[in-house]
Amino acid sequence: MPAFRPLMAAATLIVLGAGPLIAQPAPTDAPPPAGMGVHPMKHAAFAKLTVTGTGQATVQPDMASITLGVSTRAATAAEAMTQNAQQQAKVIETLKAEGIEARDIQTSGLNLSPVMDYSDQGQPPKLTGYGAQNSVTVRVRDLAGLGAMLDRLVASGANEIGGIAFARDDMTEVEDKARSEAVATRAAAPR
């Protein structure tokens, strides 16, 4: 055991001498050890700044977007689709006659569904036919003639009209004005 004491004393001195080195924080500006695969950017802190402002700009619309279509019913699915296609073709012809370009007419929906009769209480519903719906979204650039055009579309067979929304074809200038106002409003806000 006496030979073991000097070895224990040496080990204790090494541990006590290394204690202050272990307790020190690692230097923050020191590069990572070579070959460790550590990248300095992964340890950097990034700040994020979010600013909210409100801006508003108004402008007259120069176009309207309208969803319109045709709804038909028939005894069979094929008959309902055929009638619907014929009636929708008349509506498209009217749109083109009104000066609407093909690029401004887009199919937005096509639906075929059974028509059921639920009137017999306690009995299963009965199939009475099929309903077909076909809708298109149209951009109208002549706002002054919009009302008269809608009348002609109804006369040509359009029996579903809705979703009329007014907009500008080019909103870039108006959006830039609103953004500038939002920045100015935020800059003038009390801190």
Buried (B, 14 or more C-beta within 10 A) or exposed (E): EEEEEEEEEEEEEEEEEEEEEEEEEEEEEEEEEEEEEEEEEEEEEEEEEEEEBEBEBEBEEEBBBBBBBBBBBBEEBEBBBBBBBEBBBBBBEBBEEBEBEEEBBEEBEBEBEEBEEEEEEEEEEEEEBBBBBBBBBBBBBBEEEBEEBBEBBBEBBBBBBEEEEEEBEEEEEBBEBBEEBBEEBEEEEEE
